Amino acid sequence: MKKSTVWLFISFSFLLLGGVMLALEHHFYQYVDTQGVLHESLFLPLGVLSMILGGSLLSVTLMYRLLSSFKSGASRPGMQG
C-alpha cells in the first residue's frame, strides 16, 4: 500500500472521529444550567482538534498526490508536445 493511501485513510479517520465527538457533545453533554452557565465536556475541544488535524492531513496528502502526479506525468516519454 502506498504511503499517501495510508495518510489519506488516517486523515479521513480523524475527520470521522472529530465528527462523532462533536455529535456526542451536541446531543449529550452541552447544556445551560439555571444560572446561565454553559457546561461542556472535553468532547468539544477534542472534536475540533480532530477535525483540524484531519483537514490538515487531508489537504497535505492531496497536495502530495497532485504534485507527484504532475512529476510522474512530466517525466514520461512521449508526453511532451
Secondary structure per residue as TSV (DSSP state, phi and psi in degrees):
chain	resnum	aa	ss	phi	psi
A	1	M	-	360.0	139.6
A	2	K	-	-73.2	152.6
A	3	K	H	-61.5	-39.2
A	4	S	H	-67.7	-29.1
A	5	T	H	-69.2	-39.3
A	6	V	H	-64.7	-44.5
A	7	W	H	-65.7	-34.4
A	8	L	H	-64.4	-43.1
A	9	F	H	-63.0	-41.8
A	10	I	H	-64.7	-41.6
A	11	S	H	-66.7	-40.5
A	12	F	H	-67.3	-32.3
A	13	S	H	-65.7	-42.3
A	14	F	H	-64.5	-40.0
A	15	L	H	-64.5	-41.4
A	16	L	H	-66.0	-43.5
A	17	L	H	-61.5	-43.0
A	18	G	H	-63.5	-40.6
A	19	G	H	-64.4	-40.7
A	20	V	H	-65.2	-43.6
A	21	M	H	-63.7	-40.5
A	22	L	H	-68.6	-35.3
A	23	A	H	-67.6	-41.3
A	24	L	H	-62.7	-41.5
A	25	E	I	-60.6	-44.5
A	26	H	I	-68.2	-40.2
A	27	H	I	-85.6	-29.1
A	28	F	I	-117.2	-37.8
A	29	Y	I	-109.9	-12.9
A	30	Q	-	-94.4	120.8
A	31	Y	E	-153.9	161.2
A	32	V	E	-111.2	126.5
A	33	D	-	-80.2	-175.2
A	34	T	T	-68.7	-20.5
A	35	Q	T	-93.2	2.9
A	36	G	S	86.8	16.4
A	37	V	-	-93.6	129.6
A	38	L	E	-82.0	126.8
A	39	H	E	-108.1	126.4
A	40	E	-	-130.4	156.8
A	41	S	-	-100.0	-172.5
A	42	L	T	-78.1	-7.8
A	43	F	H	-64.9	-32.3
A	44	L	H	-64.7	-55.8
A	45	P	H	-66.3	-35.5
A	46	L	H	-68.2	-36.9
A	47	G	H	-65.9	-44.1
A	48	V	H	-66.0	-42.0
A	49	L	H	-62.9	-41.1
A	50	S	H	-65.2	-39.6
A	51	M	H	-65.8	-41.8
A	52	I	H	-65.8	-44.3
A	53	L	H	-64.0	-43.6
A	54	G	H	-64.4	-42.0
A	55	G	H	-65.5	-39.1
A	56	S	H	-66.0	-45.7
A	57	L	H	-63.2	-38.8
A	58	L	H	-64.1	-44.3
A	59	S	H	-67.6	-39.1
A	60	V	H	-66.9	-41.3
A	61	T	H	-65.6	-42.2
A	62	L	H	-67.5	-36.3
A	63	M	H	-65.5	-39.9
A	64	Y	H	-62.6	-44.3
A	65	R	H	-64.8	-40.2
A	66	L	H	-64.8	-46.2
A	67	L	H	-66.9	-38.2
A	68	S	H	-69.7	-31.5
A	69	S	H	-71.1	-34.7
A	70	F	H	-66.9	-40.6
A	71	K	H	-66.7	-42.6
A	72	S	H	-71.2	-32.4
A	73	G	H	-70.7	-35.4
A	74	A	H	-76.2	-24.9
A	75	S	S	-91.5	-3.5
A	76	R	S	-74.5	138.0
A	77	P	T	-72.4	142.8
A	78	G	T	86.9	-3.2
A	79	M	-	-89.7	-9.7
A	80	Q	-	-91.9	142.3
A	81	G	-	-29.4	360.0
